[in-house]
Amino acid sequence: MRVKLRWKLINEENKAYKKAKRDGLPYRTEEFYNGDTARQLLARSRYALYKSPVKWTNNQRLRMNILFEQYPQLRQAYDHVREFNAIYSKPLTRDEALRQLSEWMIRSRKHKTPGFKRMANTIEKHFEHILNYFENRSTNASAESFNAKIKGFRAMQRGVSDTNFFLFRLSKIYASPHVLN
């Protein structure tokens, strides 16, 4: 949403600049009280939108206040994402998570931003797998990490011609000592 707003603003500024140049007038963009132009505001707010408000620096806090004043739809989208993040940050049971995720998906489908509707559909499609996270709070990150190590090792060896020898070398390098005995 921020990117679309930014490109729309860039196109409008370019048109205004060309018109001012055609009319022989100087072109000057409006600045906010923190010194940012609207274009800079949208560009520089990128990283703050990924953070929790408690992690914002003073400059980011000031910038985000201006951003949310100028673009209230960004505030709504940011708050909706924060609600989703809050579900994962609380120690919820599977049933509580089911209820909260369902409520979030209902609100997402009513949201004006199409990305939230797609996200709600994706969550619904993988609902059981997502809810499994709330049973013991574990992910498949370790499996993904090991898979990346195997791919890296395979690339380092420039492919695999002898599968048995490859698996033997893999087990010697990455297996823990108690597994090999």
Contacts in CASP RR format, 6 or more apart in sequence:
PFRMAT RR
TARGET T0000
AUTHOR 0000-0000-0000
METHOD contacts of the structure
MODEL  1
MRVKLRWKLINEENKAYKKAKRDGLPYRTEEFYNGDTARQLLARSRYALY
KSPVKWTNNQRLRMNILFEQYPQLRQAYDHVREFNAIYSKPLTRDEALRQ
LSEWMIRSRKHKTPGFKRMANTIEKHFEHILNYFENRSTNASAESFNAKI
KGFRAMQRGVSDTNFFLFRLSKIYASPHVLN
1 73 0 8 1.000
1 74 0 8 1.000
1 77 0 8 1.000
1 113 0 8 1.000
2 42 0 8 1.000
2 45 0 8 1.000
2 46 0 8 1.000
2 49 0 8 1.000
2 74 0 8 1.000
5 42 0 8 1.000
5 71 0 8 1.000
5 74 0 8 1.000
6 39 0 8 1.000
6 42 0 8 1.000
6 43 0 8 1.000
9 38 0 8 1.000
9 39 0 8 1.000
9 42 0 8 1.000
10 39 0 8 1.000
13 29 0 8 1.000
13 39 0 8 1.000
16 27 0 8 1.000
17 27 0 8 1.000
20 26 0 8 1.000
20 27 0 8 1.000
21 27 0 8 1.000
29 37 0 8 1.000
29 38 0 8 1.000
29 39 0 8 1.000
30 37 0 8 1.000
30 38 0 8 1.000
31 37 0 8 1.000
32 38 0 8 1.000
32 41 0 8 1.000
32 66 0 8 1.000
32 70 0 8 1.000
33 66 0 8 1.000
34 59 0 8 1.000
34 62 0 8 1.000
34 63 0 8 1.000
34 66 0 8 1.000
36 44 0 8 1.000
36 63 0 8 1.000
36 66 0 8 1.000
38 70 0 8 1.000
41 63 0 8 1.000
41 66 0 8 1.000
41 67 0 8 1.000
41 70 0 8 1.000
42 67 0 8 1.000
44 63 0 8 1.000
45 60 0 8 1.000
45 63 0 8 1.000
45 64 0 8 1.000
45 67 0 8 1.000
47 60 0 8 1.000
48 56 0 8 1.000
48 60 0 8 1.000
48 63 0 8 1.000
48 64 0 8 1.000
49 64 0 8 1.000
49 74 0 8 1.000
49 78 0 8 1.000
51 60 0 8 1.000
52 82 0 8 1.000
52 85 0 8 1.000
53 61 0 8 1.000
53 64 0 8 1.000
56 64 0 8 1.000
67 74 0 8 1.000
68 74 0 8 1.000
68 75 0 8 1.000
68 78 0 8 1.000
73 112 0 8 1.000
73 113 0 8 1.000
76 111 0 8 1.000
76 112 0 8 1.000
76 113 0 8 1.000
77 111 0 8 1.000
77 113 0 8 1.000
77 116 0 8 1.000
80 107 0 8 1.000
80 108 0 8 1.000
80 111 0 8 1.000
80 113 0 8 1.000
80 116 0 8 1.000
83 104 0 8 1.000
83 107 0 8 1.000
84 104 0 8 1.000
87 97 0 8 1.000
87 100 0 8 1.000
87 101 0 8 1.000
87 104 0 8 1.000
88 133 0 8 1.000
92 100 0 8 1.000
92 134 0 8 1.000
93 134 0 8 1.000
94 131 0 8 1.000
94 134 0 8 1.000
94 135 0 8 1.000
96 134 0 8 1.000
97 131 0 8 1.000
97 133 0 8 1.000
97 134 0 8 1.000
98 131 0 8 1.000
101 123 0 8 1.000
101 127 0 8 1.000
101 130 0 8 1.000
101 131 0 8 1.000
104 120 0 8 1.000
105 120 0 8 1.000
105 123 0 8 1.000
105 124 0 8 1.000
108 116 0 8 1.000
108 117 0 8 1.000
108 119 0 8 1.000
108 120 0 8 1.000
109 116 0 8 1.000
109 117 0 8 1.000
109 120 0 8 1.000
111 117 0 8 1.000
123 130 0 8 1.000
133 139 0 8 1.000
146 174 0 8 1.000
149 174 0 8 1.000
150 170 0 8 1.000
150 174 0 8 1.000
153 169 0 8 1.000
153 170 0 8 1.000
153 173 0 8 1.000
153 174 0 8 1.000
154 160 0 8 1.000
154 166 0 8 1.000
157 166 0 8 1.000
157 169 0 8 1.000
160 166 0 8 1.000
171 179 0 8 1.000
171 180 0 8 1.000
172 180 0 8 1.000
END
